[in-house]
């Protein structure tokens, strides 16, 4: 079987969604032990960035001029996709239910479709419209049919800001590499985003609290660093690096729809790790998301549409990223 850019990109995007899906289930023990969300995200991003640093150095092979050429992509990844999206999401869930914030944030693929429609003045193809309808319908069922409630308008605005940041992540990830390897964009972006959140914590703009005792994981006591290590390695380092690689081959639109698989994987990990059982509605919603992804046509590799974890709900453990 011959590997194509689309097949390798799809495989990478699925790996990314599965990796991101581990975040909620493994961050939850830290939050229950007293960690603030901002502290968990900051340590997560900085740890993952440091883990990727050796791979960044090897991949760059002295071509540091590529970092300067990609400075706007790096700023977009670090400041918007990592730092801004997290702050907006966590600010939103202080005012609105987690399910409401999740539903709005994961409308990011639909935002990309609408943005392409507005900027090109061309109606999306029927396959794109059908795929959007199926995927959003499945998303509602996975997260919970009663997710959207009458709530604080500012909370809704913050959740929408998180959705914009999530969309920016896919757009930035899908931009032409111009000599910058995906792992370099991921590693540098995570270090920049983590450092930004750390500075905001130092000046008191976001609450930072961490505890260093044992936590409950898989029904047993475990050191605090164990779930954090799982999140840093799988839910962050591998997730961002593979997601950027996949987006570069699928384009931002299709990659963002494949990214919806994260809510399915998050539900599965929540079931396996913290005992949150999957319902028939969630399974049906997962099937609809898969059907929606299957109908979305791929873009040309390297193109984009335009010229960014945790408290839990009763239906699905909230992911910790954009």
N, C-alpha and C positions, 0 to 999 in steps of 0.2 A: 504493500500500500504506500503510495507516494504522499509524503507530507507536503501540505501547501501552507502558505502564510495564514490563510483563514483557519485551517484545522489546528495549527500550532497555537494561533491566537485564541481560538475557542477553548482549547485545553488549558491554556494559561489563565484565561478569564474564569473558568470553572474552579481551578485551583485557588485563585484569588478569593472568589466568593466563599468557598469552603473554609479557607483560612480565616477570612474576616468573621465567618460565622462562629468561630471558637471564642471570640472576644467576650461576648456577653456572659456566657456560662462560666468562664474562668475569671472574669473580673468581679463577678457577683460576690464570691467569698471575701475578696478584699474590701468591697464596699460594706458588706455586713460586719466586717471586723473594724470598721471605723475610718477607712480611707475616704477622702473626698474624691468625687469624680475627676476634678481637675488635676489632683495629685497623681491619680492612677494613670491618666492620659499622658501627663508630662513625663513620668518615669517610663511609661510604655514607649513613647516616641523616642526619647533619648536613648533608651536601652537598645531599641531596634536599630536606630541610626548607627550606634557604635558597633553593633553586631555586623551591620552591612559595610562598615568602613573599610575593612581589609579587602572585600570584594570590589568596593569602589576604587581603591587604589590600584588594584590589579587591572580592572576594566579600563580605567583612564589611561594607564601606561604613559603617564607624563603629558598627556594631551590636555593640559589645564585650560587652554584657550577655549575649549568647548564649554566649560563652566560659565565663562563670561558671555559667550554667545547665547547660552541658554539661561541667562540671568532672570529674564522675565518668567520663564517656565518654572525656575527654581522658586522665585518669589510666590508665584501662583500656587505651587504645590505646598510649600512650607507655611505661608501665611494664611492662605485661603482654604486649601483642601484639608490641611491638618489642623492648624490652630483656630481659624475663624469658624469652621464648620463645627468643631467640638464645642467651642464656647457658645455658639448660637444654639446648638442642640441642648446643652445642659441648662442654659438659661431658659429655654422653652419649657423643659419638663419641670421647672420650678413653678410654672404658671398653668400648664395644661397637662392632661393625662398623658402618660408615656405613649399609649397606643395612638393618641391623636398626633403627637409629635412625630412618631415613626411613620405614620401613614402619609403625612405631609412631606417629610424629608425624602421618602422613597418615591415621590412623584418626580424625582430628578430626570428619569428618562423621558417622561412626558414633557417636561420643560424643554429638553433638547429638541424634541419633535416640534413643539410650538415655536421655539426660537428659529429653527430652520425654516418653518413656514413663514414667519414674520419677515425674516431677512431675505429670503429668496422670492417671496410673493408667489410661491408655487405650492399648491395643495399636496400634502404628502400622499404617496401612493396608497391604494387601498390596502395593500399588505401591511404597511406601516400603521395605518389607522386600526385595522383589525387586531394586529399584534398588540398595540397600545391598549385597546379595550380589554382584550383577554388578560394581559399582564396586570393592569390596574385592578381589574375585577378579582383576579387571583390574589393580589396583594391585600385587598380588603378582607378576603376570607382568611388568609393566613394570620394577619395581625388581629383581626376581630371585626365582625360586621358593625359593632357599635362603637368603633374607634373614634369617629368624627362626632364630637359633641359641641354643644354651645358653650364656649369657654372664653377666657380672657383674650381680647383682640391682640394685645401685645404678645401674648404667648403664641398665637397663630402666626403673627408676623415673624417672630424669632424662628419658629419651625420652618417657615417658608425660606428664611435666610439660610438655614441649614441645608435646605433642598438646593438652593442656588449654589452653595459651596460644594455640595456633592456633585452637582452638574459640572462645576468648574474642574473638579478633580478628573472627570472623564475627558473633558475637552483638553486640559493640559497634558494628560497622559497620552492622548492620541496625536498630539502635534508631531510633526516630523522631527526626528531625533537630532539631526544636524551634528552628528558626531558624539552626542552624549548618550552613553549606554543607559538602558532602563534602570539598572541597579544603582547607577550614579544619581539619577534623578530621585529615586526613592530614598537612598541613604542621605543625600544632602537635604532633601525636602523634610525628612523626619527630624534631622538634627536642627534645622532652622525652625521648624514648627515647635519642637519640644523646648528649644531655648527660648522662643517667644513666650510660650505658656509659662515657663519657669520665671521669666522676668516679670510677667503680669502677676504671678503669685507673690514674688518678692515685694512688689510695691503695693500689694493688698487688693488688686482689682479682681482676683479670683481666689476663692478659699483653698488653701493647701493644708491638708491634714493626712498624716500617714501613721500607721501603727506597725510594730514589727514583732508581734507575737504569732503564735500558730493560728491557722485558719481552718475551717471545715471544708474539706474537699473530697468529693465522692464518698461521703459518709464517714470519713476518718479525719484525724488531725494531720495537718501538713504545715511545713514552714511557709511563711508569707511569700517568700521569693519563688516558690514553685509555680503557683498559678500565674504570677507575674512573668516568669520565664516562658511559660507556654504562650501567653499573650504576646510577649515581645518577639519570640521566634516565629510562631505560626500566624498569630492574629495581626501582626504588624509587619515584620521584616519580609517574610515570604509573601504575605498578602499584598503589600504595596508593590514589591518588585515584580511579582507575576502579573498583577493588575495593570501596571504600566506597560509591561511587555505585550500583554494581550490587547490592550487598547490601541497600541500602535499598529496592530495588524487587523483589528476588526473595525476600527473607527469608533468615535465616541458614542454614536447612537446605539449600535448593536452591543458594544461593551457595557453600556449603562443598563440595558435590558438584561444581559447575562448577569450583571451585578445584583439583580433582584433575587437571584438564587440564594443570596446571603440570608434572606429571611427564612428560607426553607432550611438551610443548614443550621442557622441559629436555633430554630425550633427543634431540630434533631439533636443538637448538642445540649440544649436545655433539657430535653427528655432524658438523654443518656447521663448527663452530669448532675443535674439538680432535680430530676424527677418530674419535670413539667410535661405531662402526657400530651401527645398530639391528638387533636380531635378530627372527626370526619371532615368538618369544614376546612380545617387547615390542610388536610391531605388533598381535598378537592381544589383548594386554592393553589397548592403547589403544582397540581396538574395543569391548571389554567395558566400559571406563569410559564411553565415549560412550553405549552402550546403557543403562548404569545411570543416567546423568544424564537420558536421555530418558524414563525411567519415573518419575522423582521429580516429584510434583506441586508446583506453586509455592504459596507462602503468599501471603496478602494483602499488598500493598505496605505497608511501614512496620511490619510485625509481626515479632515475634521468637519464638523457642521458649521463652525463659525470661523471669521477672519477679522467635583473648586477636584466608646462604650459603656458595670453600669446598672442603672435602675432597670427593673424588670416590670413587665405587664403580666396580666393573667393569661395571656395567650402566647406570648413569645418573649424570650429574653432579648432586651435591646442590644444591638451591636454597639461597638464603641468607636465607630469612625463615620466618615462621610459616606 
